[in-house]
Amino acid sequence: MADLQALIRFRKHGVDEKRRQLAQLYREAETVERQKKVIEDQMQKEIDLAKGMGSVDAQAYLGKYLQGARRKVKALEKSIAKMNERIAAAQEDMRESFAEMKKVEITQSRRDAREDAEQKKKEDAELDEIALDRFRRGKED
């Protein structure tokens, strides 16, 4: 039977590559989440500042600022939703690749176990033959 180590290494490399891609997607999603948090924090600071000023002009500018900031937040939320879909797809792809790698590894380990059992059986048969020969020689003497 063929040795599957090369195929196992190939599958493992594929799983590792998919794991790196998934990690990259997580980092990108984290970056977008941080951008969203920064905008939301800045919005809250501007609201507090405008309330502190009490000026009508500040309130007018705050409204326009908040509209733009909310648009940015919505855009970032859409981006996050798309990234989450990509992450879910990448996770499923990695699971499938990992399952395929495990199938090959299990097949190889079963082959190895079968070969070990056959080798042990041959060795046992040889040892039995040697023991029988010694027993016969002992009876002959």
VMD Tcl script that draws the C-alpha trace (Angstrom):
set ca {
  {0.00 0.00 0.00}
  {1.12 3.51 -0.78}
  {2.43 5.77 1.94}
  {0.11 8.73 2.38}
  {2.55 11.03 4.19}
  {2.98 13.28 1.15}
  {-0.79 13.65 0.83}
  {-1.07 14.33 4.56}
  {1.57 17.08 4.32}
  {-0.25 18.55 1.30}
  {-3.59 18.56 3.14}
  {-1.99 19.99 6.27}
  {-0.45 22.79 4.23}
  {-3.90 23.55 2.79}
  {-5.45 23.64 6.27}
  {-2.66 25.90 7.53}
  {-3.15 28.25 4.59}
  {-6.89 28.42 5.24}
  {-6.22 29.03 8.92}
  {-3.97 31.97 8.01}
  {-6.65 33.38 5.69}
  {-9.25 33.03 8.43}
  {-6.98 34.79 10.92}
  {-6.51 37.61 8.41}
  {-10.29 37.96 8.05}
  {-10.63 38.11 11.84}
  {-7.98 40.84 12.01}
  {-9.76 42.83 9.29}
  {-13.11 42.47 11.07}
  {-11.49 43.59 14.31}
  {-10.05 46.65 12.59}
  {-13.45 47.64 11.22}
  {-15.02 47.09 14.65}
  {-12.41 49.39 16.18}
  {-13.10 52.03 13.52}
  {-16.80 51.83 14.33}
  {-16.10 52.14 18.06}
  {-13.86 55.18 17.47}
  {-16.61 56.92 15.48}
  {-19.24 56.09 18.10}
  {-16.99 57.37 20.89}
  {-16.27 60.53 18.92}
  {-20.02 61.01 18.35}
  {-20.64 60.80 22.10}
  {-17.85 63.29 22.81}
  {-19.30 65.73 20.27}
  {-22.79 65.36 21.78}
  {-21.44 66.05 25.26}
  {-19.41 69.00 23.99}
  {-22.40 70.51 22.17}
  {-24.58 70.12 25.27}
  {-21.89 71.84 27.31}
  {-21.71 74.76 24.89}
  {-25.46 75.27 24.76}
  {-25.08 77.25 21.53}
  {-27.65 77.01 18.74}
  {-24.85 76.96 16.17}
  {-23.21 74.06 17.97}
  {-26.50 72.16 17.89}
  {-26.89 72.82 14.15}
  {-23.38 71.65 13.37}
  {-23.83 68.67 15.67}
  {-26.87 67.50 13.69}
  {-24.94 67.53 10.41}
  {-21.95 65.86 12.05}
  {-24.13 63.13 13.54}
  {-25.80 62.44 10.18}
  {-22.42 61.92 8.54}
  {-21.11 59.87 11.43}
  {-24.23 57.65 11.44}
  {-23.78 57.06 7.69}
  {-20.20 55.99 8.35}
  {-21.32 53.69 11.16}
  {-23.97 52.10 8.91}
  {-21.40 51.59 6.18}
  {-19.05 49.98 8.67}
  {-21.86 47.76 9.97}
  {-22.58 46.59 6.41}
  {-18.90 45.91 5.97}
  {-18.86 43.94 9.22}
  {-21.87 41.90 8.10}
  {-20.14 41.05 4.80}
  {-16.96 40.14 6.65}
  {-18.91 37.90 9.00}
  {-20.32 36.08 5.97}
  {-16.82 35.69 4.56}
  {-15.58 34.47 7.95}
  {-18.38 31.89 8.15}
  {-17.57 30.65 4.64}
  {-13.85 30.49 5.45}
  {-14.58 28.59 8.67}
  {-16.67 26.04 6.80}
  {-13.98 25.69 4.13}
  {-11.35 25.15 6.81}
  {-13.55 22.57 8.58}
  {-13.95 20.65 5.34}
  {-10.24 20.76 4.61}
  {-9.45 19.65 8.14}
  {-11.92 16.77 7.86}
  {-10.30 15.65 4.59}
  {-6.85 15.80 6.18}
  {-8.07 13.77 9.16}
  {-9.56 11.12 6.86}
  {-6.20 10.66 5.17}
  {-4.38 10.60 8.53}
  {-6.80 7.98 9.88}
  {-6.39 5.89 6.73}
  {-2.61 6.06 7.09}
  {-2.71 5.15 10.78}
  {-4.97 2.17 10.02}
  {-2.59 1.05 7.30}
  {0.33 1.41 9.68}
  {-1.49 -0.57 12.37}
  {-2.38 -3.29 9.85}
  {1.23 -3.50 8.66}
  {2.46 -3.64 12.27}
  {0.00 -6.44 13.03}
  {1.13 -8.37 9.95}
  {4.78 -7.88 10.90}
  {4.09 -9.04 14.45}
  {2.23 -12.07 13.13}
  {5.22 -12.98 10.94}
  {7.63 -12.50 13.83}
  {5.44 -14.62 16.10}
  {5.31 -17.35 13.46}
  {9.10 -17.28 13.13}
  {9.56 -17.41 16.89}
  {7.08 -20.30 17.12}
  {9.03 -22.14 14.43}
  {12.30 -21.57 16.28}
  {10.75 -22.77 19.53}
  {9.38 -25.90 17.80}
  {12.79 -26.62 16.29}
  {14.44 -26.32 19.72}
  {11.80 -28.51 21.27}
  {12.29 -31.19 18.58}
  {16.08 -31.03 18.97}
  {15.72 -31.34 22.71}
  {13.61 -34.49 22.28}
  {16.08 -35.92 19.79}
  {18.97 -35.51 22.22}
}
mol new
graphics top color blue
foreach p $ca { graphics top sphere $p radius 0.5 }
foreach p [lrange $ca 0 end-1] q [lrange $ca 1 end] { graphics top cylinder $p $q radius 0.2 }
display resetview
